[in-house]
Amino acid sequence: MTKKRLTLLCVAIAGLIFIPSAIVNKPIYGLIAAFFDWLPLFTGWMRFSEEHKVPYLHITLTLIAYAFFIVWLFIPSSAMARYGFILIWFLAVLSGADI
């Protein structure tokens, strides 16, 4: 499997855990999904090549999404944090899909 496919697989697994955890409001499950979401970065599967510019939009959206996630983790009753996280995380995934 190529590094890109491994990255997409990990992000897909993360999404399959993030979305139900947001629906049932269980942010603790989001920590498991976050592991899969960040795994490609720490394993080296997601590296930026010389030909591609640094994906500032993807990085910015990911950091904003995880700021919402931290709020949701500490304040589980915050629907704005919960759905804000999912929406912005999804936009980050879309912006990083072509990397």
C-alpha positions as a Markdown table, in Angstrom:
| # | Residue | x | y | z |
|---|---|---|---|---|
| 1 | Met | 0.0 | 0.0 | 0.0 |
| 2 | Thr | 1.3 | 3.5 | -0.8 |
| 3 | Lys | 1.8 | 6.1 | 1.8 |
| 4 | Lys | -1.1 | 8.1 | 0.4 |
| 5 | Arg | -3.5 | 5.2 | 0.6 |
| 6 | Leu | -2.4 | 4.5 | 4.2 |
| 7 | Thr | -3.0 | 8.1 | 5.1 |
| 8 | Leu | -6.5 | 8.1 | 3.5 |
| 9 | Leu | -7.3 | 4.8 | 5.2 |
| 10 | Cys | -6.4 | 6.2 | 8.6 |
| 11 | Val | -8.4 | 9.4 | 8.0 |
| 12 | Ala | -11.4 | 7.3 | 6.9 |
| 13 | Ile | -11.2 | 5.2 | 10.1 |
| 14 | Ala | -11.0 | 8.5 | 12.1 |
| 15 | Gly | -14.1 | 9.8 | 10.3 |
| 16 | Leu | -16.0 | 6.6 | 10.9 |
| 17 | Ile | -15.3 | 7.1 | 14.6 |
| 18 | Phe | -15.6 | 10.9 | 14.8 |
| 19 | Ile | -19.0 | 11.2 | 13.2 |
| 20 | Pro | -20.8 | 8.6 | 15.4 |
| 21 | Ser | -19.1 | 10.0 | 18.5 |
| 22 | Ala | -20.4 | 13.4 | 17.7 |
| 23 | Ile | -23.9 | 12.1 | 17.0 |
| 24 | Val | -24.1 | 10.2 | 20.4 |
| 25 | Asn | -22.0 | 13.0 | 22.1 |
| 26 | Lys | -19.2 | 10.8 | 23.4 |
| 27 | Pro | -16.1 | 12.9 | 23.0 |
| 28 | Ile | -13.9 | 10.3 | 24.7 |
| 29 | Tyr | -14.3 | 8.1 | 21.6 |
| 30 | Gly | -13.0 | 11.0 | 19.6 |
| 31 | Leu | -9.6 | 10.5 | 21.3 |
| 32 | Ile | -9.4 | 7.1 | 19.6 |
| 33 | Ala | -10.3 | 8.7 | 16.3 |
| 34 | Ala | -7.7 | 11.4 | 16.9 |
| 35 | Phe | -5.1 | 8.7 | 17.2 |
| 36 | Phe | -5.9 | 7.5 | 13.7 |
| 37 | Asp | -6.2 | 11.0 | 12.4 |
| 38 | Trp | -2.7 | 12.0 | 13.5 |
| 39 | Leu | -1.1 | 8.6 | 12.9 |
| 40 | Pro | 0.0 | 9.4 | 9.3 |
| 41 | Leu | 1.9 | 12.5 | 10.5 |
| 42 | Phe | 3.9 | 10.6 | 13.1 |
| 43 | Thr | 4.6 | 7.6 | 10.9 |
| 44 | Gly | 5.9 | 9.7 | 8.1 |
| 45 | Trp | 3.1 | 8.6 | 5.7 |
| 46 | Met | 2.0 | 12.2 | 5.2 |
| 47 | Arg | 5.0 | 14.2 | 4.2 |
| 48 | Phe | 5.0 | 17.2 | 1.9 |
| 49 | Ser | 7.0 | 16.7 | -1.2 |
| 50 | Glu | 9.3 | 19.3 | -2.9 |
| 51 | Glu | 6.8 | 19.7 | -5.7 |
| 52 | His | 3.8 | 20.7 | -3.5 |
| 53 | Lys | 3.5 | 23.8 | -1.5 |
| 54 | Val | 2.9 | 23.6 | 2.2 |
| 55 | Pro | -0.8 | 23.1 | 2.6 |
| 56 | Tyr | -1.5 | 26.1 | 4.9 |
| 57 | Leu | -5.2 | 25.8 | 4.5 |
| 58 | His | -5.3 | 22.2 | 5.6 |
| 59 | Ile | -3.0 | 22.8 | 8.6 |
| 60 | Thr | -5.0 | 25.9 | 9.7 |
| 61 | Leu | -8.3 | 24.1 | 9.4 |
| 62 | Thr | -7.0 | 21.1 | 11.3 |
| 63 | Leu | -5.7 | 23.2 | 14.2 |
| 64 | Ile | -9.0 | 25.1 | 14.4 |
| 65 | Ala | -11.0 | 21.8 | 14.3 |
| 66 | Tyr | -8.9 | 20.4 | 17.2 |
| 67 | Ala | -9.4 | 23.6 | 19.2 |
| 68 | Phe | -13.1 | 22.9 | 18.9 |
| 69 | Phe | -12.4 | 19.2 | 19.8 |
| 70 | Ile | -10.6 | 20.3 | 23.0 |
| 71 | Val | -13.6 | 22.5 | 24.0 |
| 72 | Trp | -16.0 | 19.6 | 23.3 |
| 73 | Leu | -13.8 | 17.2 | 25.3 |
| 74 | Phe | -13.9 | 19.4 | 28.4 |
| 75 | Ile | -17.5 | 20.7 | 27.9 |
| 76 | Pro | -19.4 | 17.7 | 26.4 |
| 77 | Ser | -22.7 | 19.6 | 26.6 |
| 78 | Ser | -21.5 | 22.2 | 24.0 |
| 79 | Ala | -23.3 | 21.3 | 20.8 |
| 80 | Met | -21.5 | 24.2 | 19.1 |
| 81 | Ala | -18.1 | 22.7 | 19.9 |
| 82 | Arg | -19.2 | 19.3 | 18.9 |
| 83 | Tyr | -20.7 | 20.1 | 15.5 |
| 84 | Gly | -18.2 | 22.9 | 14.9 |
| 85 | Phe | -15.4 | 20.3 | 15.2 |
| 86 | Ile | -17.0 | 17.9 | 12.8 |
| 87 | Leu | -17.7 | 20.5 | 10.2 |
| 88 | Ile | -14.3 | 22.1 | 10.3 |
| 89 | Trp | -12.5 | 18.7 | 10.5 |
| 90 | Phe | -14.4 | 17.6 | 7.4 |
| 91 | Leu | -13.3 | 20.8 | 5.6 |
| 92 | Ala | -9.7 | 20.1 | 6.7 |
| 93 | Val | -10.0 | 16.6 | 5.3 |
| 94 | Leu | -11.3 | 17.9 | 2.0 |
| 95 | Ser | -8.6 | 20.5 | 1.8 |
| 96 | Gly | -5.9 | 18.0 | 2.5 |
| 97 | Ala | -7.2 | 15.2 | 0.2 |
| 98 | Asp | -5.1 | 16.1 | -2.7 |
| 99 | Ile | -1.8 | 16.4 | -0.8 |
